[in-house]
Amino acid sequence: MKSAIAQAINLQPEPVALLLTDTRPNEAIQFEPGRWGCVMSMFGAVATNGKTAVFDRDTYGCIGGGFGLGFGNTYRNFPGGVEGFCNFLSNGNQGWPEGEKIAEGMARGGARQEFVEHFLHGECYKKNPELVEKFLDAQPVTEVPTRYVAFVPLSDLPAEEQPESVILLVNCDQFAALVVLANYDRPGLENVSTPFVAGCQAIGILGYREAGYAQPRCIVGLIDLTARKYLRSQTGHDALTFTIPYRRFLEMEANVSGSFLEKDPWQSLKK
């Protein structure tokens, strides 16, 4: 499928379709079972190199990735459980005897030094563990009904497949154009959401939730600083994700012709 939006905004990375499927795509890249990896680095490989990537309940790369793709509440499997994660995302597990014991065991077992450091001293993305609990409560825990979640270049998507969403990797000018397009045919001024979530959660479970609404919004992602760090070598520093539930994507595609995308100032910015 070719995208009128991608052409209109001069998008170089491939639009990525997120597909829920029980059939593993041919020649898809996939994490090894039990091995750590960042879901967003896989997304980058699809958007920038035309790969297809697939995930299942044994190969989602990291705890947050499993949660973000919709493989249930994987934070229960985080070292120290949900409490350990709440400490990790805030001010760390140092001072909690069980947490310190877990960190010591991870260090002896060869865990990544960066992870052990953050586990002990925290990523400090939230001020305290109580706020992390509320952050988790606000998210839609999802169990996808299929074996696989796949990232497929939109141009490679079989005609009979209907994805959950289409995700665009955009620069700031393209992002601005997409926000305008998302509001072009809708009343109000908040038809795009910019949630504080991990990169994989913005393109996964929050996109699923929006797809179920009568008036689905688009979701801005890569607000996640950790994901930005891992993606920078693939995307450069000026990149955001823009997730469009598929039904909304088709509406926005149909709105390109006759819109501001064919006029100034966008045509000047596009050049």
N, C-alpha and C positions, 0 to 999 in steps of 0.2 A: 504493500500500500504506500503510495506517495502522499506526502502531506502538503496541502496548500499553505498551512501555517509555516512549516519549515522553510518553504520556498519564499514566502513573503517576508520572513524575518532574516533571511540569508543564514540559516542555521547550518553550521558545519558538522557538529556531532550528530550522529544518527538518533532520531527519536526512538525511544525504547518502549516497547509494549511489555507490560507486566501481565503474565498469563498464569492462571491457575489450571493445572493439567494433571492427569494421571499417566500421561505418556511422556517419557523422557525425550526431549528434542535431540535429534542426531547431532553428534560432534559438539555437544555442549561442554563447556568447561565447568568444573565442579570442585569444591573443596574436598580434600580427603576426610573421611569420617574421623571425628574427634580432633581434627587439626584446627588451630586458630586461624582466622582470616577475617578481613573486613568486607562486609557485603557491598559497601560503596565502592571498593576497589574493583569488584566484579562488575558493578554497574558501569564504572568508568571504562572497563575493557569492552563492554557492549557498545557504549555510546561513541567511543573514540576509535575503536578497532574493528567494529562489526562482528564481534564474537556473539555467541549465545551462551548464557550462563543459567545454571539450574541449581536449585537447593531442595533438600528434603529435611526430614526431622533429625538426620544424622550428620548433615553437611551444611549447616547454616553459618559456620565460621566462628561466631561468638555468641554469648548469651543475649546481648542486646539485639543481634541480628536475627536470632530465632524469634524473639518477641516482636521485632519490627516486621518480619515477613508474615507473621500470623501462625506460628507454630506453638501457640499457647503461652502460658505465663512461665517462660523459661527462666525468669529471675529466681524462681524457687531453686534452680540448680546452680545459682551463683555461689562462689565460695562464701560460706556463712549464711546462705539463704538470702531472703529478702532483706533481712537486717544488715547483712554484710554489704549488700548492694547500696542500701540507703546510706550507710556510712561511707562507702567508696565514692559515691557521687557528690558527697558533701565534704565533711571534715576528716574522714578516714577512720580506720579501724584500730589505730594505735590507742592504747588505753582500755580496750576491750580484750580481756584475757583470751577469749576464744578466737577473736580476730587475729591477735598477735601470734597465736599458735598456728593458725591457718597460714599466715604469711610466712612464718618460718618453714613450714612444710613445703609451701610452694617454691620458696627460694632453694631449698635443698633438692627439690624435684626438677629444677631447671626451668621454672616458669620465666617468662619474659621479665627482665629486670624493671622495665617501665611499668608493667602491670603491678608487680609487687610493690613498687614505690607508691603508685597511686592507691593501691589497696590499703596500704598502711596510713598514708598521709592525706588521701582524698584528692579527687579532681577539682573540688571546690566549685562545681557548677551550681550547687544550691548551698544556702547558708547553713543548713542543719539537716539532720536525717528526717525530722518531722516533715519538712517541706518536700523532701524526696518522696515520702509516703503519699502525700497529697498529689504530687506529680504523677505517680504511678496510678493512683485511684482515678485520675482524670483521663487515662488512656483506655482505649477499647481493646481489652484482651480478646484475641481472636484465635479461633481454631479453623484454619482453612479446610475446606471439605475435600481437598485433593492431596495426592501424594507429593506433588512438586509445585514449587513456585519458580517460574522461569522469567528471565529477562531476554527478550527477543528483539533484534532490530526491526523496526516497524516495516521496513521494506521487505523483510523475510517472513513476515507473519502470513501463514496460510489464510486464504480467503474465507475459509469456513470457521476460523477461530475468532472469538470475540474476547479481547483482553479486558482486564479489570480497569486498566488505566493506560495512558500514554504519558511518558515522562520526558521532558525536554531539558537538556543541559545548556544553560544560556548565560550570556554575559549581561552586564547591567542594562545596556540599551535594549536588548532583546527581552529582558525581564520586564522593563517598563512597558514595552509594546504589548506583552502578554497580559499584564494587569489591565491595561486599557481594553484589550479585546475581551477579557473575561467580564468586564463591566459594560461592554458595548450594547448588549441586548437585554440587560437585566436592570431592574430598578435598584435603587440603593447604591451604596458605595463600599460594601464589604463583601464582595463576591470572590475574594481571594483571602485565604487564611495563611498567616505566618506563625505557626506554633513553635514553641520551644520544645523540640524533640530531637532524638537522634536522626541522622540522615536517612537511615533505613526505615525508621518509623514514619517519616514524612512521605516516603514513596510507597510504603506498604500499608500498615493498618489504618492510618488516617485517611489514605486514599480509598481503602475499602469502605470505611464508614461513610465518607462523603458520597460514594457511589450509591449507597442505599437511600439517600435523601431525595426528596422530590426536586429540589433545586440544589444540586451538588456544587460545591465551591471547588476552586483550584487550591492546591497546597504548595506553598513555598518551602523548599528544603535547602540543605547544606548550611543551615544556621549552626549546625553541629561543628564545633571547632576541631574536635578529634577527627571527624570524617574529612574535613577540609585538609587537615595535615596529610592524611593518607592519599587523598585524591590529587594533591597539588601537582605531582609529577605528571599526571595524565591530563589534567584540565587547565593548569595554570592557576593564577591567584584570583581571577575575576570570573567566578562561576557560581551559579545557583541551580538547583533543580526546580522544575515547575511541573507538578503532577496534575494531570487533568483526567478525572474519571471518564471512561470511554464514551458514555452517552453525551456528556458535556463536550468532549473532544469533537464529536461529529457535528454538534451544533456550532461550535466555534469555527470548525473547518468551513462550514457553509456560509459563515459570516465574513470571510476574508474578502470576497469579491464585493466591491462597492463601499468598502469601509475605509477608514483613515489609513490603512496599510498601503493604499494605492496613492496617497496624497502626501504633500508636505505637512508637517515637518518630518514624518517618518521616512520618506524617500531620501531626504537629505541625511538623516541619521544613518540610514542603511548603507549609504555610500561611504 
